[in-house]
Amino acid sequence: SGCGGCMPCTFRLLRAGHSDWEDGLQQAAHFGRVEWIAFALNRLVSGVDGRNVVDALIAPDPYGCNAVMHAANDNGTGFSGLIVRLFAQAVSFSEPDIAKKPKSIRKVLNTNDASGFTPAMACIAVGNMDGLSAFVDLGARLWDKNVNESMSRKQQVLLQEAVLSKTRSSRDEKTRNMIRAMETRSNELEPCSYCGKPPKRARDKLLYCSRCNRSRYCNRECQKKAYKTHKYVCTTAKVDEGVAFYASNISAPKP
């Protein structure tokens, strides 16, 4: 089926058999077909075909790229970030154990391809800032020692440097901050929600936003600079957190 993201082709992939869930998701993610992504994830989360959401999302194609990697490489449709967020939400809803949700999401966001590229690195390589923004918000890493075991740390550092060498000198402050945040998380440290830097000393802690208790900052200066964009999500962040908790812990009464 070589007709890009055309719906009949992706549905034919589905009808061909259960093993083609992965092919359909990869194709739809690469071409930004949000409607097909929503349809497929709804069936996977509902357990209609007995398939595991995480397994379907990280299954590789012949080149080692999974559905998340294909979304990261979509730098033309403008839906890359949305699709990555849909993937993370689907993993969250499909995992009944609230303690295991972060681990499952981390695995999906950071699984590398056959060349050692993680989805976040792919975003940087192709200049997909919309996708990179989603990965940063969701807590992805350039390299995850708990997930990326196919390459040695030394090899991965060399690959990272090759990808990041041109972007570190970017004149766009937002791009520099996002990449810095990814590097900070790769070292298992918590980044400032604005500049992406970790605390200066190991014993120091970042300051939480007092309204949403989610965003963290080095100091008041970073908080003020971030407020231009943070103000649009600050009042809803706490509500979203509450909805996610109740959706995970309250079930409907038995008939």
C-alpha positions as a Python dict, from the first residue, in 0.01 Angstrom:
ca = {
    (1, 'S'): (0, 0, 0),
    (2, 'G'): (206, 294, -123),
    (3, 'C'): (-58, 564, -134),
    (4, 'G'): (76, 773, 152),
    (5, 'G'): (-173, 848, 425),
    (6, 'C'): (-483, 767, 219),
    (7, 'M'): (-758, 618, 436),
    (8, 'P'): (-851, 321, 213),
    (9, 'C'): (-489, 205, 217),
    (10, 'T'): (-460, 225, 594),
    (11, 'F'): (-789, 41, 640),
    (12, 'R'): (-669, -232, 403),
    (13, 'L'): (-363, -267, 626),
    (14, 'L'): (-596, -317, 922),
    (15, 'R'): (-818, -572, 747),
    (16, 'A'): (-516, -774, 634),
    (17, 'G'): (-468, -904, 989),
    (18, 'H'): (-384, -813, 1346),
    (19, 'S'): (-12, -787, 1271),
    (20, 'D'): (-81, -487, 1049),
    (21, 'W'): (-188, -257, 1331),
    (22, 'E'): (174, -150, 1355),
    (23, 'D'): (206, -86, 981),
    (24, 'G'): (-107, 126, 980),
    (25, 'L'): (3, 334, 1279),
    (26, 'Q'): (348, 391, 1129),
    (27, 'Q'): (206, 503, 795),
    (28, 'A'): (-59, 728, 950),
    (29, 'A'): (194, 888, 1189),
    (30, 'H'): (438, 957, 908),
    (31, 'F'): (176, 1134, 698),
    (32, 'G'): (-5, 1310, 982),
    (33, 'R'): (-339, 1129, 947),
    (34, 'V'): (-486, 1219, 1284),
    (35, 'E'): (-829, 1066, 1208),
    (36, 'W'): (-677, 723, 1148),
    (37, 'I'): (-453, 755, 1453),
    (38, 'A'): (-758, 836, 1669),
    (39, 'F'): (-954, 541, 1526),
    (40, 'A'): (-670, 293, 1576),
    (41, 'L'): (-582, 411, 1927),
    (42, 'N'): (-946, 399, 2034),
    (43, 'R'): (-971, 33, 1931),
    (44, 'L'): (-638, -52, 2094),
    (45, 'V'): (-725, 121, 2423),
    (46, 'S'): (-1070, -42, 2424),
    (47, 'G'): (-906, -383, 2388),
    (48, 'V'): (-1134, -477, 2097),
    (49, 'D'): (-868, -691, 1931),
    (50, 'G'): (-675, -787, 2242),
    (51, 'R'): (-364, -595, 2135),
    (52, 'N'): (-125, -412, 2366),
    (53, 'V'): (-94, -36, 2301),
    (54, 'V'): (274, -14, 2398),
    (55, 'D'): (371, -312, 2183),
    (56, 'A'): (186, -168, 1883),
    (57, 'L'): (354, 173, 1918),
    (58, 'I'): (713, 49, 1957),
    (59, 'A'): (697, -230, 1696),
    (60, 'P'): (968, -149, 1436),
    (61, 'D'): (942, -140, 1058),
    (62, 'P'): (1220, -302, 845),
    (63, 'Y'): (1441, 4, 917),
    (64, 'G'): (1387, -11, 1292),
    (65, 'C'): (1149, 289, 1306),
    (66, 'N'): (835, 260, 1517),
    (67, 'A'): (518, 472, 1500),
    (68, 'V'): (657, 734, 1740),
    (69, 'M'): (970, 770, 1528),
    (70, 'H'): (756, 816, 1217),
    (71, 'A'): (564, 1093, 1393),
    (72, 'A'): (894, 1258, 1486),
    (73, 'N'): (1002, 1255, 1120),
    (74, 'D'): (682, 1425, 1003),
    (75, 'N'): (799, 1781, 952),
    (76, 'G'): (540, 1879, 693),
    (77, 'T'): (184, 1831, 816),
    (78, 'G'): (197, 2025, 1144),
    (79, 'F'): (31, 1737, 1333),
    (80, 'S'): (347, 1571, 1467),
    (81, 'G'): (318, 1715, 1817),
    (82, 'L'): (-52, 1632, 1842),
    (83, 'I'): (6, 1272, 1737),
    (84, 'V'): (288, 1225, 1988),
    (85, 'R'): (58, 1355, 2263),
    (86, 'L'): (-219, 1118, 2148),
    (87, 'F'): (25, 827, 2171),
    (88, 'A'): (120, 922, 2527),
    (89, 'Q'): (-247, 960, 2629),
    (90, 'A'): (-332, 621, 2479),
    (91, 'V'): (-52, 454, 2677),
    (92, 'S'): (-171, 626, 2995),
    (93, 'F'): (-533, 517, 2950),
    (94, 'S'): (-436, 161, 2859),
    (95, 'E'): (-224, 102, 3171),
    (96, 'P'): (-453, 23, 3469),
    (97, 'D'): (-171, 40, 3725),
    (98, 'I'): (-111, 409, 3797),
    (99, 'A'): (239, 334, 3927),
    (100, 'K'): (339, 179, 3593),
    (101, 'K'): (210, 459, 3370),
    (102, 'P'): (529, 673, 3376),
    (103, 'K'): (749, 374, 3290),
    (104, 'S'): (528, 272, 2995),
    (105, 'I'): (511, 628, 2858),
    (106, 'R'): (888, 665, 2900),
    (107, 'K'): (945, 347, 2700),
    (108, 'V'): (722, 462, 2414),
    (109, 'L'): (874, 812, 2396),
    (110, 'N'): (1239, 705, 2406),
    (111, 'T'): (1274, 378, 2214),
    (112, 'N'): (1547, 424, 1952),
    (113, 'D'): (1565, 299, 1593),
    (114, 'A'): (1825, 66, 1441),
    (115, 'S'): (2070, 355, 1397),
    (116, 'G'): (2051, 462, 1761),
    (117, 'F'): (1833, 768, 1700),
    (118, 'T'): (1564, 837, 1957),
    (119, 'P'): (1245, 1016, 1843),
    (120, 'A'): (1359, 1341, 2008),
    (121, 'M'): (1690, 1327, 1822),
    (122, 'A'): (1502, 1267, 1497),
    (123, 'C'): (1297, 1583, 1561),
    (124, 'I'): (1615, 1784, 1603),
    (125, 'A'): (1778, 1631, 1296),
    (126, 'V'): (1487, 1721, 1065),
    (127, 'G'): (1407, 2051, 1236),
    (128, 'N'): (1068, 1940, 1363),
    (129, 'M'): (1020, 2188, 1647),
    (130, 'D'): (648, 2113, 1685),
    (131, 'G'): (726, 1749, 1758),
    (132, 'L'): (1021, 1840, 1979),
    (133, 'S'): (801, 2069, 2189),
    (134, 'A'): (565, 1778, 2255),
    (135, 'F'): (851, 1546, 2353),
    (136, 'V'): (989, 1809, 2593),
    (137, 'D'): (648, 1863, 2755),
    (138, 'L'): (600, 1488, 2796),
    (139, 'G'): (941, 1437, 2961),
    (140, 'A'): (1124, 1255, 2681),
    (141, 'R'): (1503, 1229, 2666),
    (142, 'L'): (1775, 1240, 2402),
    (143, 'W'): (1909, 922, 2556),
    (144, 'D'): (1741, 704, 2816),
    (145, 'K'): (1966, 463, 3002),
    (146, 'N'): (1660, 260, 3106),
    (147, 'V'): (1534, 217, 2749),
    (148, 'N'): (1815, 259, 2497),
    (149, 'E'): (2032, -45, 2557),
    (150, 'S'): (2120, -135, 2197),
    (151, 'M'): (2412, 112, 2184),
    (152, 'S'): (2689, 187, 2430),
    (153, 'R'): (2673, 520, 2611),
    (154, 'K'): (2994, 629, 2435),
    (155, 'Q'): (2845, 565, 2091),
    (156, 'Q'): (2526, 744, 2186),
    (157, 'V'): (2716, 1052, 2309),
    (158, 'L'): (2899, 1074, 1975),
    (159, 'L'): (2568, 1048, 1790),
    (160, 'Q'): (2410, 1314, 2012),
    (161, 'E'): (2699, 1553, 1953),
    (162, 'A'): (2670, 1508, 1578),
    (163, 'V'): (2299, 1593, 1591),
    (164, 'L'): (2327, 1880, 1839),
    (165, 'S'): (2639, 2052, 1702),
    (166, 'K'): (2441, 2278, 1467),
    (167, 'T'): (2140, 2342, 1689),
    (168, 'R'): (2328, 2459, 2000),
    (169, 'S'): (2422, 2777, 1816),
    (170, 'S'): (2061, 2845, 1713),
    (171, 'R'): (1953, 3207, 1745),
    (172, 'D'): (1608, 3095, 1857),
    (173, 'E'): (1602, 3098, 2237),
    (174, 'K'): (1307, 2858, 2258),
    (175, 'T'): (1491, 2598, 2050),
    (176, 'R'): (1803, 2627, 2265),
    (177, 'N'): (1597, 2595, 2583),
    (178, 'M'): (1412, 2285, 2459),
    (179, 'I'): (1733, 2109, 2360),
    (180, 'R'): (1893, 2202, 2694),
    (181, 'A'): (1592, 2053, 2876),
    (182, 'M'): (1632, 1727, 2681),
    (183, 'E'): (2001, 1709, 2772),
    (184, 'T'): (1918, 1775, 3138),
    (185, 'R'): (1662, 1494, 3148),
    (186, 'S'): (1906, 1261, 2972),
    (187, 'N'): (2130, 1305, 3276),
    (188, 'E'): (1833, 1214, 3502),
    (189, 'L'): (1800, 1570, 3634),
    (190, 'E'): (1489, 1789, 3641),
    (191, 'P'): (1508, 2088, 3403),
    (192, 'C'): (1376, 2438, 3455),
    (193, 'S'): (1048, 2471, 3263),
    (194, 'Y'): (1183, 2782, 3090),
    (195, 'C'): (1558, 2765, 3033),
    (196, 'G'): (1598, 2387, 3056),
    (197, 'K'): (1890, 2403, 3299),
    (198, 'P'): (1914, 2177, 3605),
    (199, 'P'): (1965, 2316, 3958),
    (200, 'K'): (2316, 2456, 4004),
    (201, 'R'): (2386, 2224, 4296),
    (202, 'A'): (2260, 1872, 4360),
    (203, 'R'): (2097, 1972, 4690),
    (204, 'D'): (1915, 2267, 4535),
    (205, 'K'): (1556, 2233, 4420),
    (206, 'L'): (1363, 2409, 4147),
    (207, 'L'): (1075, 2634, 4249),
    (208, 'Y'): (723, 2514, 4166),
    (209, 'C'): (456, 2737, 4019),
    (210, 'S'): (223, 2798, 4315),
    (211, 'R'): (-92, 2782, 4100),
    (212, 'C'): (-53, 2458, 3905),
    (213, 'N'): (225, 2290, 4108),
    (214, 'R'): (357, 2146, 3783),
    (215, 'S'): (599, 2387, 3615),
    (216, 'R'): (937, 2438, 3784),
    (217, 'Y'): (1179, 2727, 3759),
    (218, 'C'): (1535, 2819, 3851),
    (219, 'N'): (1431, 3157, 3983),
    (220, 'R'): (1170, 3431, 3952),
    (221, 'E'): (1336, 3565, 3638),
    (222, 'C'): (1277, 3239, 3450),
    (223, 'Q'): (920, 3226, 3584),
    (224, 'K'): (847, 3578, 3456),
    (225, 'K'): (990, 3499, 3111),
    (226, 'A'): (783, 3180, 3091),
    (227, 'Y'): (457, 3345, 3195),
    (228, 'K'): (376, 3469, 2843),
    (229, 'T'): (303, 3111, 2739),
    (230, 'H'): (255, 2939, 3076),
    (231, 'K'): (-49, 3153, 3160),
    (232, 'Y'): (-253, 2972, 2895),
    (233, 'V'): (-207, 2630, 3057),
    (234, 'C'): (-146, 2718, 3421),
    (235, 'T'): (-512, 2734, 3525),
    (236, 'T'): (-598, 2403, 3355),
    (237, 'A'): (-293, 2198, 3454),
    (238, 'K'): (-422, 2117, 3801),
    (239, 'V'): (-764, 2022, 3661),
    (240, 'D'): (-604, 1787, 3406),
    (241, 'E'): (-402, 1623, 3680),
    (242, 'G'): (-717, 1563, 3884),
    (243, 'V'): (-908, 1418, 3587),
    (244, 'A'): (-621, 1181, 3508),
    (245, 'F'): (-614, 1060, 3870),
    (246, 'Y'): (-986, 993, 3892),
    (247, 'A'): (-999, 832, 3550),
    (248, 'S'): (-731, 590, 3665),
    (249, 'N'): (-876, 506, 4005),
    (250, 'I'): (-1254, 509, 3970),
    (251, 'S'): (-1438, 240, 3777),
    (252, 'A'): (-1802, 221, 3677),
    (253, 'P'): (-2032, 13, 3902),
    (254, 'K'): (-2086, -346, 3797),
    (255, 'P'): (-2421, -416, 3628),
}
